[in-house]
Amino acid sequence: MNDYYAILGVARNASADDVKAAYRKASRAHHPDIVGHTPQAEDKFKQINAAFEVLSDPRKRELYDRGVDPLAPGGGQSANPFGGFSGSFAGFGDIFEAMFTAAAGGAAGQAGPASRAARGRDQLERVTIELKDSVFGAHREVSYATFLTCSGCHGSCCAPGTAPVVCSACQGRGVRERLVRSLLGTMRTMDPCRQCQGYGNIIANPCPDCAGQGRVRGHTTIQVDVPVGVDTGNRLRLSGKGEAGPAGGPSADLYIEFKVKRHPDFIRDGDDLLATLPIPMTAAALGASIVIETLDGPREVGVRPGAQPGQVVTLEGLGAGRLNQKTRGDLRVQLDVRVPTDLDDSQRELLRRLALERHEERPEAHFASTGGVFSRLKDKLTGK
């Protein structure tokens, strides 16, 4: 019986990780595609694979430690199917495995080797923009870190001038047949080839720039069109601008999430913009025309005589743009009537004369019956 522990160079109490590490080291050192295709090399490599197959499988390893070689003709079990419990039923796991492999994985073996190429992962980048950019749209330059297709091998994973080597174990099919002996007879299953991991070929000379991955970590810069009307939290999907896939696989998508900076004068409220305009008491009383600076340039705000604090003047079409539309919201300007606190003697005299003219020199207290804040609260509480 073959000494599988000696073939891999591990102790009999070696852990599963020790067995796996020893197998990788031995397979690299004795691979026929590396040391040459000689009968001795191929035989040695078969022994290494057989040792790993037994020692990496807890059930097979247990049989082997009891003196039974699971890979020997007959599975190392008694010829009498009822000669012992362990010999008769140890193959049930393989029976079910064979059934499921035939139902689910058997066809995969016929489909050919697996592809090393895979799609990259989508990624998200957050971009801060000005309020004006969200109102009118803009062109922004965005730089971000991502995976890029390797310029040294262009995604092939191989060093320049080399190519993948067809796997000698599976002849490029990516799968290997395995015979399972059981109470129901001998069944054939298809397993991924352990020598090439199911790819059908081996990267004997990996690209030094990307270590055989076909992509490298780097930075890239793209031009982004900021949509008109975009708001904080809105996302823009850019197809194919995300991570490049390994082994030349397709690039994923990039998502740009916008954050609109706070503006010193305007607040966004849906599609409208809000602003507060301080005006003197005299302008509120007499009326005025005041020029303000909007995002569209200077615009005139008409204050009617007798304007009240909190009154809103609407400038139509000067608000934020609407997503996927050509229309815009409004700019709503709230009047903040300022009462002077630094009057001189002559100004106080003028106001006294005005109060006399209006019989307001000794105002009487009258609670407003409607319209006030406390009046509206009272109506809410009483259900009116």
C-alpha positions as CSV (number, residue, x, y, z in Angstrom):
1,M,0.0,0.0,0.0
2,N,1.3,3.5,-0.9
3,D,2.6,5.7,1.9
4,Y,0.6,8.8,1.2
5,Y,2.0,10.6,4.2
6,A,5.5,10.1,3.0
7,I,4.5,11.2,-0.6
8,L,3.3,14.6,0.7
9,G,6.0,14.7,3.4
10,V,3.6,15.2,6.4
11,A,3.2,13.5,9.7
12,R,0.4,11.1,10.4
13,N,-1.2,13.6,12.7
14,A,-1.0,16.5,10.2
15,S,-4.0,18.8,10.1
16,A,-6.1,19.4,7.0
17,D,-4.3,22.8,6.5
18,D,-0.9,21.1,6.7
19,V,-2.0,18.5,4.1
20,K,-3.3,21.2,1.8
21,A,-0.1,23.3,2.1
22,A,2.1,20.3,1.5
23,Y,0.1,19.3,-1.6
24,R,0.4,22.8,-3.1
25,K,4.2,22.8,-2.5
26,A,4.6,19.3,-3.9
27,S,2.4,19.9,-7.0
28,R,4.3,23.0,-7.9
29,A,7.7,21.3,-7.5
30,H,6.7,18.2,-9.5
31,H,4.3,19.6,-12.1
32,P,5.0,17.9,-15.5
33,D,4.4,21.2,-17.3
34,I,7.2,22.7,-15.3
35,V,9.8,19.8,-14.8
36,G,9.0,18.2,-18.1
37,H,6.7,15.4,-19.4
38,T,8.6,12.3,-18.5
39,P,7.1,9.0,-17.3
40,Q,8.8,9.5,-14.0
41,A,7.4,13.0,-13.5
42,E,3.9,12.1,-14.5
43,D,3.9,9.1,-12.2
44,K,5.2,11.2,-9.3
45,F,2.5,13.8,-10.0
46,K,-0.2,11.1,-10.0
47,Q,1.1,9.8,-6.7
48,I,0.9,13.4,-5.2
49,N,-2.7,13.8,-6.4
50,A,-3.7,10.4,-5.1
51,A,-2.2,11.2,-1.7
52,F,-4.0,14.5,-1.5
53,E,-7.3,12.8,-2.6
54,V,-7.1,10.4,0.3
55,L,-5.7,12.6,3.1
56,S,-7.9,15.6,2.3
57,D,-11.1,13.5,2.6
58,P,-11.8,12.7,6.3
59,R,-13.7,9.5,5.4
60,K,-11.0,8.1,3.1
61,R,-8.2,9.1,5.5
62,E,-9.9,7.2,8.3
63,L,-10.1,4.1,6.1
64,Y,-6.5,4.5,5.1
65,D,-5.3,4.9,8.7
66,R,-7.1,1.6,9.5
67,G,-5.1,-0.1,6.8
68,V,-7.5,0.2,3.8
69,D,-6.5,2.0,0.7
70,P,-9.6,3.7,-0.7
71,L,-8.0,4.0,-4.1
72,A,-7.0,0.4,-4.4
73,P,-9.1,-1.9,-6.8
74,G,-12.3,-2.7,-5.0
75,G,-12.0,0.4,-2.8
76,G,-9.9,-1.6,-0.3
77,Q,-13.1,-3.1,1.0
78,S,-14.3,-6.7,1.5
79,A,-15.4,-8.5,-1.7
80,N,-18.5,-9.7,0.3
81,P,-21.0,-6.8,0.3
82,F,-22.2,-7.9,3.7
83,G,-18.7,-8.7,5.1
84,G,-18.6,-5.7,7.5
85,F,-20.6,-2.6,8.3
86,S,-17.9,-0.1,7.4
87,G,-17.0,-2.0,4.2
88,S,-20.6,-2.3,3.1
89,F,-22.0,1.1,3.7
90,A,-19.0,3.4,3.6
91,G,-19.8,4.2,-0.1
92,F,-23.3,5.6,0.5
93,G,-21.9,9.2,0.6
94,D,-20.3,8.6,-2.8
95,I,-23.6,7.1,-4.1
96,F,-25.5,10.2,-3.2
97,E,-22.7,12.4,-4.4
98,A,-22.7,10.6,-7.7
99,M,-26.4,11.0,-8.1
100,F,-26.3,14.7,-7.5
101,T,-23.2,15.2,-9.6
102,A,-24.9,13.4,-12.5
103,A,-28.1,15.5,-12.0
104,A,-26.5,18.9,-11.4
105,G,-22.9,18.8,-12.3
106,G,-22.5,16.1,-14.9
107,A,-23.6,18.3,-17.7
108,A,-21.3,21.0,-16.5
109,G,-18.4,18.7,-17.2
110,Q,-19.5,18.3,-20.7
111,A,-19.8,22.1,-21.2
112,G,-16.1,22.6,-21.1
113,P,-13.6,24.2,-18.7
114,A,-14.4,27.1,-16.5
115,S,-13.4,30.6,-17.5
116,R,-10.9,32.6,-15.5
117,A,-12.6,35.8,-16.7
118,A,-15.3,37.2,-14.4
119,R,-17.1,40.5,-14.2
120,G,-15.7,43.0,-11.7
121,R,-17.7,44.4,-8.8
122,D,-19.9,47.4,-8.9
123,Q,-18.6,50.4,-6.9
124,L,-20.0,53.6,-5.4
125,E,-18.3,57.0,-5.4
126,R,-19.7,60.1,-3.6
127,V,-19.4,63.5,-5.2
128,T,-20.1,66.9,-3.7
129,I,-21.5,69.5,-6.0
130,E,-22.6,73.2,-5.7
131,L,-26.3,74.1,-5.6
132,K,-25.9,75.9,-9.0
133,D,-24.7,72.6,-10.5
134,S,-27.8,70.8,-9.3
135,V,-30.0,73.6,-10.7
136,F,-28.5,73.9,-14.2
137,G,-26.4,70.7,-14.5
138,A,-22.7,70.6,-15.0
139,H,-19.6,68.7,-16.2
140,R,-17.5,67.3,-13.4
141,E,-14.1,65.5,-13.4
142,V,-14.2,62.5,-11.0
143,S,-11.1,60.6,-9.9
144,Y,-11.4,57.3,-8.0
145,A,-9.4,54.2,-7.1
146,T,-10.4,50.9,-8.8
147,F,-9.1,47.8,-10.5
148,L,-7.8,48.4,-14.1
149,T,-7.0,45.9,-16.8
150,C,-3.3,45.1,-16.6
151,S,-1.4,46.9,-19.3
152,G,1.4,44.4,-19.2
153,C,-0.7,41.3,-20.2
154,H,-3.9,43.1,-21.3
155,G,-5.9,40.7,-19.1
156,S,-4.4,37.4,-20.3
157,C,-2.7,36.8,-16.9
158,C,0.5,35.6,-18.7
159,A,3.9,37.1,-19.0
160,P,4.5,38.8,-22.3
161,G,5.3,36.3,-25.0
162,T,3.8,33.4,-23.2
163,A,0.4,31.7,-23.1
164,P,-1.5,29.4,-20.8
165,V,-0.4,25.7,-21.0
166,V,-3.1,23.0,-21.6
167,C,-3.5,21.0,-18.5
168,S,-2.0,17.5,-18.9
169,A,-4.2,15.9,-16.3
170,C,-7.5,16.7,-17.9
171,Q,-6.3,17.5,-21.4
172,G,-7.9,20.9,-21.3
173,R,-11.4,19.7,-20.4
174,G,-11.3,21.2,-16.9
175,V,-12.9,18.0,-15.4
176,R,-11.7,14.5,-14.5
177,E,-13.8,11.3,-14.4
178,R,-14.0,9.5,-11.1
179,L,-15.3,5.9,-10.6
180,V,-17.3,5.3,-7.5
181,R,-17.9,1.7,-6.4
182,S,-20.9,1.1,-4.3
183,L,-23.7,-1.4,-3.6
184,L,-25.4,-0.2,-6.7
185,G,-22.4,-0.9,-8.8
186,T,-19.7,1.4,-10.4
187,M,-20.8,4.9,-11.1
188,R,-18.9,7.6,-13.0
189,T,-18.8,11.2,-11.9
190,M,-17.2,14.4,-13.2
191,D,-15.2,16.5,-10.8
192,P,-13.2,19.7,-11.4
193,C,-9.7,18.9,-12.2
194,R,-7.5,19.6,-9.2
195,Q,-4.4,20.2,-11.2
196,C,-5.9,23.2,-13.1
197,Q,-8.8,24.0,-10.7
198,G,-11.3,23.4,-13.5
199,Y,-9.9,26.0,-15.9
200,G,-8.4,23.5,-18.4
201,N,-5.1,25.3,-18.5
202,I,-2.3,26.5,-16.2
203,I,-0.6,29.9,-16.1
204,A,3.0,28.6,-16.0
205,N,4.5,32.1,-16.4
206,P,2.3,34.6,-14.6
207,C,2.5,38.3,-15.6
208,P,4.9,40.0,-13.2
209,D,2.8,43.3,-13.2
210,C,-0.4,41.8,-12.0
211,A,0.8,38.4,-10.5
212,G,-1.3,36.5,-12.9
213,Q,-4.6,38.3,-12.0
214,G,-5.1,40.2,-15.3
215,R,-5.8,43.4,-13.4
216,V,-4.1,45.9,-11.1
217,R,-5.1,48.4,-8.5
218,G,-4.9,52.0,-9.7
219,H,-6.7,55.3,-10.2
220,T,-8.7,56.6,-13.1
221,T,-10.4,59.9,-14.0
222,I,-13.7,60.3,-16.0
223,Q,-15.9,63.1,-17.0
224,V,-19.4,63.1,-15.4
225,D,-22.4,65.0,-16.7
226,V,-24.3,66.2,-13.6
227,P,-28.0,65.9,-14.5
228,V,-30.2,69.0,-14.2
229,G,-32.3,68.8,-11.0
230,V,-30.2,66.2,-9.2
231,D,-30.5,66.4,-5.4
232,T,-28.6,65.0,-2.4
233,G,-28.8,61.2,-2.3
234,N,-29.6,60.8,-6.1
235,R,-27.4,58.3,-7.9
236,L,-26.2,58.1,-11.4
237,R,-25.2,54.8,-13.0
238,L,-22.3,54.7,-15.4
239,S,-22.2,51.3,-17.2
240,G,-18.8,49.7,-17.5
241,K,-16.9,52.3,-15.4
242,G,-16.5,50.2,-12.3
243,E,-13.9,47.5,-11.5
244,A,-12.3,45.7,-14.4
245,G,-12.9,42.0,-14.1
246,P,-10.1,39.5,-13.4
247,A,-8.5,37.7,-16.3
248,G,-9.8,40.2,-18.8
249,G,-13.4,40.0,-17.6
250,P,-15.9,42.8,-18.3
251,S,-15.9,45.9,-16.1
252,A,-18.7,46.5,-13.6
253,D,-20.8,49.6,-13.2
254,L,-19.9,52.8,-11.3
255,Y,-22.6,54.5,-9.2
256,I,-22.1,58.3,-8.5
257,E,-24.0,59.5,-5.4
258,F,-24.4,63.2,-5.2
259,K,-24.3,65.5,-2.2
260,V,-25.4,69.2,-2.8
261,K,-23.4,71.7,-0.7
262,R,-25.2,74.1,1.5
263,H,-25.7,77.5,-0.1
264,P,-25.4,80.7,2.0
265,D,-28.5,82.3,0.5
266,F,-30.8,79.6,-0.8
267,I,-32.4,76.5,0.6
268,R,-33.9,73.8,-1.7
269,D,-37.4,72.7,-1.0
270,G,-38.2,70.0,-3.6
271,D,-38.1,71.9,-7.0
272,D,-38.4,75.3,-5.4
273,L,-35.7,77.5,-3.8
274,L,-36.3,79.5,-0.6
275,A,-34.7,82.7,0.4
276,T,-35.2,85.3,3.1
277,L,-35.1,89.0,2.2
278,P,-34.6,91.6,5.0
279,I,-36.3,94.9,4.2
280,P,-36.7,98.1,6.2
281,M,-40.0,98.9,7.9
282,T,-40.4,101.9,5.6
283,A,-40.1,99.7,2.5
284,A,-42.8,97.4,3.8
285,A,-45.1,100.3,4.6
286,L,-44.5,102.3,1.4
287,G,-43.7,99.5,-1.0
288,A,-40.5,99.2,-3.0
289,S,-38.7,97.5,-5.9
290,I,-35.6,95.6,-4.7
291,V,-33.0,94.0,-6.9
292,I,-31.6,90.7,-5.6
293,E,-28.9,88.4,-6.9
294,T,-30.4,85.0,-7.9
295,L,-28.7,81.9,-9.4
296,D,-29.8,83.3,-12.8
297,G,-28.4,86.8,-12.1
298,P,-30.0,90.0,-10.9
299,R,-33.8,89.9,-10.5
300,E,-36.3,92.5,-9.2
301,V,-38.5,91.7,-6.2
302,G,-41.7,93.9,-6.0
303,V,-42.7,94.7,-2.4
304,R,-46.3,96.0,-2.3
305,P,-47.2,98.8,0.1
306,G,-48.3,97.4,3.4
307,A,-46.3,94.2,3.1
308,Q,-46.3,92.1,6.3
309,P,-43.5,90.2,8.0
310,G,-43.3,86.7,6.6
311,Q,-45.1,87.5,3.3
312,V,-43.8,85.5,0.4
313,V,-43.0,86.9,-3.1
314,T,-42.8,84.3,-5.8
315,L,-40.4,84.5,-8.7
316,E,-41.6,81.9,-11.1
317,G,-39.2,79.7,-13.0
318,L,-36.1,80.6,-11.0
319,G,-36.1,77.5,-8.8
320,A,-34.3,74.2,-9.2
321,G,-34.5,72.2,-12.4
322,R,-36.6,69.1,-12.5
323,L,-35.0,65.7,-13.3
324,N,-35.7,64.6,-16.9
325,Q,-37.8,67.7,-17.5
326,K,-37.3,71.1,-19.1
327,T,-39.2,73.0,-16.5
328,R,-38.0,74.5,-13.3
329,G,-39.5,75.3,-9.9
330,D,-40.0,78.7,-8.4
331,L,-37.9,81.0,-6.2
332,R,-39.9,81.9,-3.1
333,V,-38.7,85.0,-1.2
334,Q,-39.9,85.6,2.3
335,L,-39.9,89.2,3.5
336,D,-38.2,89.9,6.8
337,V,-39.4,93.3,8.0
338,R,-36.7,94.9,10.2
339,V,-37.8,97.4,12.9
340,P,-35.1,100.0,13.5
341,T,-33.3,100.0,16.9
342,D,-30.9,102.9,16.4
343,L,-33.2,105.9,15.8
344,D,-31.8,109.4,16.4
345,D,-33.9,112.2,17.9
346,S,-35.2,113.6,14.7
347,Q,-36.3,110.1,13.5
348,R,-38.1,109.4,16.7
349,E,-39.9,112.7,16.3
350,L,-41.0,111.8,12.8
351,L,-42.4,108.5,14.1
352,R,-44.2,110.2,16.9
353,R,-45.9,112.6,14.4
354,L,-46.8,109.6,12.3
355,A,-48.3,107.9,15.4
356,L,-50.3,111.0,16.2
357,E,-51.6,111.2,12.6
358,R,-52.7,107.6,12.8
359,H,-54.0,107.8,16.4
360,E,-51.6,105.2,17.5
361,E,-49.7,107.1,20.1
362,R,-51.5,105.1,22.8
363,P,-52.3,101.7,21.2
364,E,-55.0,99.6,22.9
365,A,-54.6,95.9,23.4
366,H,-57.0,93.8,21.3
367,F,-56.4,90.1,20.8
368,A,-56.8,89.1,17.2
369,S,-59.8,86.8,16.7
370,T,-58.3,85.1,13.6
371,G,-55.1,84.6,11.7
372,G,-52.6,84.5,14.5
373,V,-50.4,81.6,15.5
374,F,-52.1,81.2,18.8
375,S,-55.5,81.5,17.2
376,R,-54.6,78.6,14.8
377,L,-53.4,76.5,17.7
378,K,-56.6,77.2,19.6
379,D,-58.7,76.1,16.6
380,K,-56.7,72.9,16.3
381,L,-57.1,72.0,20.0
382,T,-60.9,72.8,20.0
383,G,-61.4,71.0,16.7
384,K,-62.7,74.0,14.8
